[in-house]
Amino acid sequence: MTSQDSGRALLRHHGDVDAAPGLADFAVNVRLPAPPAWLRDRLVTALDHLGSYPAAAADERAREAVAARHGRAADEVLVLNGAAEGFALLPNLHPCLAAVVHPSFTEPEVALRDAGVPVHRVQLWPEDGYALRPDLVPDEADLVVLGNPTNPTSVLHPAEVVASLSRPGRVLVVDEAFADTIPGEPESLAGRADVPGLLVLRSLTKTWGLAGLRAGYLLGAPELLARLALPRPQWPVGSLVLEAVTACCEPDAVAEAEALAREAREHTAHAVAQLGGLVVVPPDAPFVLLRVPEGERVRQALRDKGIAVRRGDTFPGLTPDHLRVAVRAPEEFASLVDALRVVLEDR
């Protein structure tokens, strides 16, 4: 394997690889092990319609639900097979130079590089709390991609700083896969139709336990969405995804997501207090970036104790001493804290 192939393989590493059956999973940032009962019931009912092709009316209902949730128009919504599909569609814009802000979710860079798009890495650093610095983004970049809040640093960038990256001839892609895990979604741009070239990606995976279904959506100007969707096949999204998107964007679900986000905020504060000086920067989302001595040994030792955490060195700018851990309820998180304490003392 060449060094280029090895680097590409690292970018394709995700938390589900670190997790395995039988391990306590702190590697994957999915809050629920399965959809809640009301959502499961909606999906079960939808099974009775799988003998028919996904209907245009179902797609319209899903887009209208998303539009109402964010104060947008239905033609500003594109339903996706998970947010990752949105990244896979970006090469359809034929950018000349893509700037990808790191450390962050690596799939955008993989999709762009695989399509032959030149990629410039905009590296953020812990010395200033991984703060977004627009001056680091090349003026000539006609595509900019960043996460907000950012995975794995759990940093939430100010909305106006993110929006300042917009300019004529540039597409600004903001990955808001974790936005609904933060109470009030304070820095979200999902409702902004006034930012030229803005595309906002949202995921339903994290809050609703839908990683196996792949459900998400894009928000943006209709003409921009049309360019992205042009090569998609007929019936690009299945009936179950359309039902999930509709259900999870209805007012009762949005209110439940807000309640879950407030609960997660309390759990995150508890986790930070337990982890002390291992936390790299104060987290905004319900996952925490740690830096521990001999990180790879610690990760393997935790695995031997039945606990999976996410390795950090596959994110550009991080090292083997970086670990990402998903926040769980205090009684569950205690098992990680106790095991980590023992492993560090054994050192």
C-alpha positions in Angstrom: 0.0 0.0 0.0 1.4 3.4 -1.0 1.6 6.3 1.6 -1.2 8.0 -0.4 -3.4 4.9 -0.1 -2.6 4.6 3.6 -3.6 8.2 4.1 -6.8 7.7 2.3 -7.6 4.6 4.4 -7.1 6.7 7.6 -9.5 9.3 6.3 -12.1 6.5 5.8 -11.8 5.3 9.4 -14.9 6.0 11.5 -16.1 5.2 15.0 -18.1 2.2 14.0 -14.8 0.5 13.2 -13.6 1.1 16.8 -16.8 -0.3 18.2 -17.6 -4.0 18.1 -20.3 -6.3 19.5 -19.9 -6.9 23.2 -18.1 -3.6 23.8 -19.5 -0.7 25.8 -19.7 1.8 22.9 -18.2 5.3 23.5 -16.8 5.4 20.0 -20.0 6.2 18.0 -21.8 9.5 18.4 -25.3 8.1 18.1 -27.3 8.9 21.2 -29.9 6.0 21.1 -29.3 2.3 20.3 -32.7 2.3 18.4 -35.4 4.7 17.4 -37.9 5.7 20.1 -41.2 3.8 20.1 -43.2 6.5 18.3 -40.7 6.7 15.4 -40.5 2.9 15.2 -44.2 2.8 14.9 -44.2 5.3 12.0 -41.5 3.2 10.2 -43.4 0.0 10.8 -46.5 1.5 9.3 -44.5 2.6 6.3 -43.4 -1.0 5.7 -46.9 -1.7 4.3 -46.2 0.6 1.4 -42.8 -0.9 0.3 -44.6 -2.7 -2.6 -44.8 0.7 -4.3 -42.1 3.0 -5.5 -41.3 6.0 -3.4 -44.0 8.5 -4.3 -43.3 12.1 -5.3 -46.0 13.1 -2.8 -44.0 11.5 0.0 -40.9 13.4 -1.0 -42.9 16.6 -1.1 -44.3 15.9 2.4 -40.8 15.3 3.7 -39.4 18.5 2.1 -42.4 20.5 3.4 -41.8 19.2 7.0 -38.1 20.1 6.8 -38.9 23.5 5.3 -41.5 24.2 8.1 -38.9 23.1 10.7 -36.3 25.6 9.5 -38.5 28.4 8.1 -37.5 27.7 4.5 -39.3 26.9 1.3 -39.8 23.3 0.2 -37.7 23.8 -3.0 -34.8 24.7 -0.7 -34.7 21.1 0.7 -33.1 18.0 -0.8 -33.7 14.8 1.2 -30.6 12.5 1.4 -29.6 9.0 2.3 -27.8 10.4 5.3 -25.6 13.5 5.5 -22.7 11.5 4.0 -24.6 11.4 0.7 -24.5 15.1 0.6 -20.7 15.0 0.7 -20.6 12.4 -2.0 -22.6 14.8 -4.2 -20.2 17.8 -3.8 -18.0 16.9 -6.8 -21.0 17.5 -9.0 -20.4 21.2 -8.4 -17.0 20.8 -10.2 -15.0 23.0 -7.9 -11.5 24.2 -8.9 -10.2 24.3 -5.3 -11.9 23.0 -2.2 -10.8 24.2 1.3 -11.7 21.7 4.0 -11.4 22.8 7.6 -9.7 20.3 10.0 -9.8 18.6 12.4 -13.3 17.6 11.2 -15.3 14.8 9.7 -13.2 13.3 6.9 -15.8 12.1 4.4 -15.9 15.5 2.5 -12.2 15.4 1.8 -12.4 11.7 0.7 -15.2 12.4 -1.7 -13.5 15.4 -3.2 -10.1 13.7 -3.5 -11.6 10.6 -5.0 -13.2 12.8 -7.7 -9.9 14.5 -8.5 -10.8 17.8 -6.9 -7.7 19.7 -5.4 -8.1 20.0 -1.7 -6.5 22.5 0.6 -6.5 21.7 4.3 -7.3 24.6 6.7 -5.8 23.4 9.9 -7.1 24.7 13.3 -5.2 24.3 16.5 -5.8 23.7 20.2 -3.8 26.7 21.3 -6.7 29.0 20.4 -9.4 26.4 21.1 -9.7 25.2 17.5 -11.4 28.6 16.7 -12.3 29.1 13.1 -10.0 31.6 11.4 -11.4 32.8 8.1 -8.0 34.3 7.1 -6.7 30.8 6.7 -9.1 30.0 3.9 -7.6 30.7 0.5 -9.3 33.4 -1.4 -9.3 31.3 -4.5 -11.2 28.4 -2.9 -14.6 28.1 -4.6 -15.8 25.4 -2.2 -15.3 25.6 1.6 -16.4 22.8 3.9 -16.6 22.8 7.7 -18.5 21.3 10.6 -20.5 23.2 13.2 -20.4 21.9 15.8 -17.2 20.2 14.7 -16.5 16.5 15.0 -14.3 15.5 16.8 -13.3 18.7 18.7 -16.9 19.5 19.8 -16.3 23.2 19.1 -19.2 25.4 18.1 -18.2 28.3 15.8 -20.1 31.6 15.8 -22.7 31.7 13.0 -21.6 35.1 11.8 -17.9 34.0 11.6 -19.0 31.0 9.5 -21.3 33.1 7.3 -18.4 35.5 6.7 -16.7 32.8 4.5 -19.4 33.3 1.9 -18.5 35.3 -1.2 -19.5 35.5 -4.9 -18.6 32.4 -6.8 -18.0 30.2 -3.7 -20.1 27.4 -2.2 -20.0 27.3 1.6 -20.9 23.9 3.0 -21.7 23.7 6.7 -22.0 20.2 8.2 -24.6 20.6 11.0 -25.0 16.9 11.7 -24.8 17.6 15.5 -26.6 20.9 15.5 -29.8 19.4 17.1 -27.7 18.0 20.0 -27.1 21.6 21.3 -30.0 23.3 23.1 -31.6 26.0 21.0 -29.2 25.3 18.1 -27.7 28.8 18.8 -25.2 29.0 15.9 -27.1 27.1 13.2 -27.4 28.6 9.7 -30.1 26.2 8.7 -32.7 28.9 8.6 -30.6 31.4 6.6 -31.5 31.9 3.0 -29.7 35.2 2.8 -26.1 33.8 2.7 -25.0 33.4 -1.0 -23.8 29.9 -1.9 -24.7 28.4 1.5 -25.4 24.7 1.8 -26.3 23.3 5.2 -26.2 19.5 5.8 -28.3 18.0 8.6 -28.5 14.4 9.9 -31.2 12.6 11.8 -28.8 9.8 12.8 -27.4 11.2 16.0 -30.5 12.1 17.9 -32.9 9.5 16.7 -30.9 6.3 16.5 -31.1 5.9 12.7 -27.5 5.2 11.7 -28.6 2.0 9.9 -31.3 3.8 7.9 -29.3 6.8 6.6 -31.5 9.8 6.8 -30.6 13.4 6.4 -31.1 16.5 4.2 -29.6 19.5 2.5 -30.7 23.1 2.7 -29.8 25.6 0.0 -30.8 27.6 -3.0 -32.9 25.6 -5.4 -30.5 26.0 -8.3 -27.6 24.8 -6.2 -29.5 21.8 -5.0 -30.5 21.0 -8.7 -26.8 21.0 -9.7 -26.0 18.6 -6.9 -28.9 16.2 -7.6 -28.5 16.1 -11.4 -26.7 12.7 -11.6 -28.9 11.0 -8.9 -30.8 8.0 -10.1 -34.6 7.8 -10.2 -36.1 7.2 -6.7 -32.9 8.2 -5.0 -34.4 8.0 -1.5 -36.5 5.1 -0.1 -39.9 5.3 1.5 -38.6 4.6 5.0 -36.1 7.5 4.8 -38.9 9.9 3.6 -41.1 8.8 6.4 -38.3 9.2 9.0 -37.4 12.7 7.7 -41.1 13.8 7.8 -41.6 12.4 11.3 -38.4 13.8 12.9 -39.1 17.3 11.6 -42.6 17.6 12.9 -43.1 20.0 15.9 -43.5 17.3 18.5 -40.3 15.6 17.4 -38.4 18.9 17.3 -39.6 19.6 20.9 -38.4 16.2 22.0 -35.0 16.7 20.3 -34.7 20.0 22.3 -35.4 18.2 25.5 -32.9 15.5 24.7 -30.3 18.2 23.9 -30.8 19.8 27.3 -30.4 16.5 29.0 -27.2 15.8 26.9 -25.8 19.2 28.0 -26.2 18.2 31.6 -24.5 14.8 30.9 -21.7 16.6 29.1 -21.0 18.9 32.0 -20.8 15.8 34.3 -18.5 14.0 31.9 -16.1 17.0 31.7 -16.0 17.2 35.5 -15.1 13.5 35.8 -12.4 13.6 33.1 -10.7 16.7 34.4 -7.4 17.7 32.7 -7.7 15.1 29.9 -10.3 17.3 28.1 -8.6 19.3 25.3 -11.2 22.1 24.9 -14.5 22.7 26.5 -17.1 20.7 24.5 -20.3 22.2 23.0 -21.7 18.9 21.7 -22.2 15.6 23.5 -18.8 14.2 22.7 -15.5 15.1 24.2 -12.0 15.2 22.7 -9.3 13.9 25.1 -5.6 13.9 25.1 -3.9 11.1 27.1 -0.3 10.0 27.4 0.4 6.8 25.3 -3.0 7.2 23.7 -2.8 4.1 21.6 -1.9 1.9 24.5 -4.7 3.5 26.6 -7.2 2.8 23.8 -6.2 -0.8 23.5 -6.2 -1.3 27.3 -9.8 0.1 27.4 -10.8 -2.3 24.7 -9.4 -5.1 26.7 -11.6 -4.0 29.5 -14.6 -4.1 27.2 -14.8 -0.4 26.3 -14.6 1.2 22.8 -13.5 4.8 22.3 -12.7 6.5 19.0 -9.1 6.9 18.0 -8.2 10.4 17.1 -5.2 10.1 14.8 -7.3 9.6 11.7 -8.4 13.2 11.9 -5.9 15.6 10.3 -4.1 17.6 12.9 -4.6 15.1 15.8 -2.3 12.4 17.1 -2.5 8.9 18.6 -2.8 10.5 22.0 -6.1 12.0 21.0 -9.3 10.0 21.8 -12.9 11.0 21.2 -15.5 9.7 23.6 -19.3 9.9 23.3 -21.1 11.3 26.3 -23.6 8.9 27.9 -25.8 9.1 31.0 -23.7 9.5 34.2 -24.3 6.0 35.4 -23.2 4.6 32.1 -20.3 7.0 31.7 -18.9 6.0 35.1 -17.8 2.7 33.6 -15.5 4.6 31.2 -14.2 7.0 33.8 -13.4 4.1 36.2 -11.7 2.0 33.5 -9.7 5.0 32.2 -8.5 5.9 35.7 -7.2 2.3 36.2 -5.5 2.2 32.8 -3.8 5.6 33.5 -2.7 4.4 36.9 -1.3 1.2 35.4 1.0 3.3 33.3 
